[in-house]
Amino acid sequence: MADNHSLPSLPSIPEYIAYDLAHDIEVYVAGQAAQLRGPEVTPLIEKAHELAVRAYGEDWLHWGFSGLPLAGEQIAGHAEATIEVLRVIGWNPSDSARRSIRDGLFLARSTEAGWGDDTSWRIGDLLNILIRASTGAPSAFYESWDMHPSRIVGDVYAILAAAAAYARRYGLADAVQLRG
C-alpha cells in the first residue's frame, strides 16, 4: 500500500548553504537600505504609542527590567548600532547563520554606551509593538517576524530605525531624571 501522504524531503546541506548565500547577497545588494524617516515613521510610531500606553502605561519605556531607568537615547542608540552590526555581518536570521535581529542586538551591546540587557529587552518590546501597529495583529513576536520567509533586509532596517525614532520621541531625555 503506497503512502500518498508522505512528508516533503528536508533540504540538503547545499540547499541550506544556498539559502544563507541568497540572504547574504540580498543584504549586500541592499547596501545602505532606506530607513523610515519623518513623515513615513510618524503615523506608525504614534499608533504604536497608543497600543503601548494601553497595554503597559505611560512610562513603560522609561524603565529597564533591572529596575533602573533608561534614557530614550540609550535605547535609540542601541537600535541604530544593531542596524550597523547587521550591515557589517549581513542580516540572515536562519538557524545556521545566526545573524538575526536578536543576534545583532547582542553583538551591538556596549557597556560604555549603556547598551545591555535592559536596552535589548526594551528594543524587543518596541519591535513587538511596532509590528502590531503595522500589521493590526493582536500580538506579535519580533523573532518570529524576523524569521518569516517574506522578510527582507529593508524591513529589518526600517523597523529598527522606527524603534530608534520611537525611543527618541517617547523616551526620557535623561535617565537620571528618575533616580531618587
C-alpha positions as CSV (number, residue, x, y, z in Angstrom):
1,M,0.0,0.0,0.0
2,A,1.5,3.3,-1.1
3,D,1.6,6.2,1.2
4,N,0.2,9.2,-0.6
5,H,0.6,11.5,2.4
6,S,4.4,11.4,2.8
7,L,6.2,14.4,4.1
8,P,8.3,16.5,1.8
9,S,12.0,15.7,2.0
10,L,14.2,18.0,4.1
11,P,16.6,20.3,2.2
12,S,20.1,19.1,1.8
13,I,23.1,20.8,3.3
14,P,23.9,22.5,0.0
15,E,20.4,23.9,-0.1
16,Y,20.8,25.4,3.4
17,I,24.1,26.9,2.2
18,A,22.4,28.3,-0.9
19,Y,19.6,29.8,1.3
20,D,22.3,31.5,3.5
21,L,24.1,32.8,0.5
22,A,21.0,34.2,-1.0
23,H,20.3,36.2,2.1
24,D,23.9,37.4,2.2
25,I,23.6,38.6,-1.4
26,E,20.3,40.3,-0.6
27,V,22.0,42.2,2.3
28,Y,25.0,43.2,0.1
29,V,22.7,44.4,-2.7
30,A,20.5,46.3,-0.2
31,G,23.6,48.2,0.9
32,Q,22.6,51.3,2.7
33,A,18.9,50.4,2.7
34,A,16.5,53.3,3.1
35,Q,15.3,53.8,6.6
36,L,11.9,55.2,7.6
37,R,12.2,58.9,8.5
38,G,10.0,61.8,9.3
39,P,6.5,61.7,7.8
40,E,6.8,57.9,7.0
41,V,7.6,56.9,10.5
42,T,5.4,59.3,12.5
43,P,2.0,57.6,11.9
44,L,3.5,54.2,12.7
45,I,5.1,55.3,16.0
46,E,2.0,57.2,17.1
47,K,-0.2,54.2,16.5
48,A,2.4,52.0,18.3
49,H,2.5,54.5,21.2
50,E,-1.3,54.3,21.6
51,L,-1.0,50.5,21.8
52,A,1.9,50.6,24.2
53,V,0.2,53.1,26.6
54,R,-3.0,50.9,26.6
55,A,-1.0,47.8,27.3
56,Y,1.8,49.0,29.6
57,G,1.1,52.5,30.8
58,E,2.7,55.9,30.0
59,D,6.1,55.3,31.5
60,W,6.8,51.7,30.3
61,L,9.8,52.7,28.2
62,H,11.4,54.6,31.0
63,W,12.5,51.5,33.0
64,G,14.6,48.5,32.3
65,F,13.9,45.1,33.6
66,S,16.8,45.7,36.1
67,G,14.6,48.3,37.7
68,L,16.9,51.1,36.6
69,P,15.8,54.0,34.4
70,L,16.6,54.2,30.7
71,A,17.0,57.2,28.5
72,G,15.4,57.2,25.1
73,E,18.8,58.0,23.5
74,Q,20.2,54.8,25.1
75,I,17.5,52.7,23.5
76,A,17.7,54.5,20.2
77,G,21.5,54.3,20.1
78,H,21.4,50.5,20.7
79,A,18.7,50.1,17.9
80,E,20.9,52.0,15.4
81,A,24.0,50.2,16.4
82,T,22.2,47.0,15.7
83,I,21.4,48.2,12.2
84,E,25.1,48.8,11.7
85,V,26.1,45.5,13.1
86,L,23.7,43.7,10.7
87,R,25.1,45.7,7.8
88,V,28.6,44.6,8.7
89,I,27.9,40.9,9.4
90,G,25.0,40.6,7.0
91,W,21.4,40.0,8.2
92,N,20.4,36.4,7.9
93,P,18.0,35.0,10.5
94,S,18.4,31.4,9.5
95,D,19.4,29.0,12.3
96,S,22.6,28.1,10.6
97,A,23.8,31.8,10.0
98,R,22.8,33.2,13.4
99,R,22.7,36.8,12.2
100,S,19.1,37.8,13.2
101,I,17.9,40.9,14.9
102,R,18.3,39.2,18.3
103,D,21.9,38.3,17.4
104,G,22.5,41.9,16.2
105,L,21.2,43.3,19.5
106,F,23.5,41.0,21.4
107,L,26.6,41.9,19.3
108,A,25.8,45.7,19.5
109,R,25.9,45.8,23.3
110,S,28.3,48.4,24.7
111,T,29.0,49.0,28.4
112,E,30.3,52.4,27.7
113,A,27.1,53.4,25.8
114,G,24.8,51.8,28.4
115,W,23.5,49.2,25.9
116,G,22.9,45.8,27.6
117,D,20.1,43.6,28.7
118,D,17.8,46.5,29.6
119,T,18.1,48.2,26.2
120,S,17.9,44.8,24.3
121,W,14.7,43.9,26.1
122,R,13.1,47.3,25.6
123,I,14.0,47.2,21.9
124,G,12.4,43.8,21.7
125,D,9.2,45.2,23.3
126,L,9.3,48.2,20.9
127,L,9.6,45.9,17.9
128,N,6.7,43.8,19.1
129,I,4.5,46.9,19.4
130,L,5.7,48.4,16.1
131,I,4.8,45.1,14.3
132,R,1.4,45.1,15.9
133,A,0.9,48.7,14.8
134,S,1.9,48.0,11.3
135,T,0.0,44.7,10.8
136,G,-3.0,45.2,13.1
137,A,-2.2,41.8,14.8
138,P,-3.3,41.5,18.5
139,S,0.1,40.1,19.3
140,A,3.5,39.8,17.7
141,F,6.9,38.5,18.5
142,Y,9.8,40.2,16.6
143,E,11.9,37.0,16.4
144,S,9.2,35.2,14.5
145,W,8.6,38.2,12.4
146,D,12.3,38.4,11.7
147,M,12.4,34.7,10.6
148,H,9.3,34.9,8.4
149,P,10.1,33.8,4.8
150,S,8.7,37.0,3.3
151,R,11.0,39.2,5.4
152,I,13.6,41.3,3.5
153,V,16.6,43.2,4.9
154,G,14.9,46.6,4.2
155,D,12.1,45.6,6.5
156,V,14.6,44.8,9.3
157,Y,16.5,48.0,9.0
158,A,13.2,50.0,8.8
159,I,11.7,48.5,11.9
160,L,14.9,49.1,13.9
161,A,15.0,52.7,12.6
162,A,11.4,53.1,13.7
163,A,12.3,51.7,17.2
164,A,15.0,54.3,17.4
165,A,12.6,57.1,16.4
166,Y,10.0,55.9,18.9
167,A,12.6,55.8,21.7
168,R,13.8,59.3,21.0
169,R,10.2,60.6,20.8
170,Y,8.7,58.9,23.8
171,G,11.7,58.0,25.9
172,L,13.3,60.0,28.7
173,A,15.6,62.8,27.8
174,D,17.9,61.7,30.6
175,A,17.6,58.6,32.7
176,V,19.0,60.5,35.8
177,Q,15.5,62.2,36.0
178,L,14.1,59.1,37.7
179,R,16.8,58.4,40.1
180,G,16.0,59.4,43.6
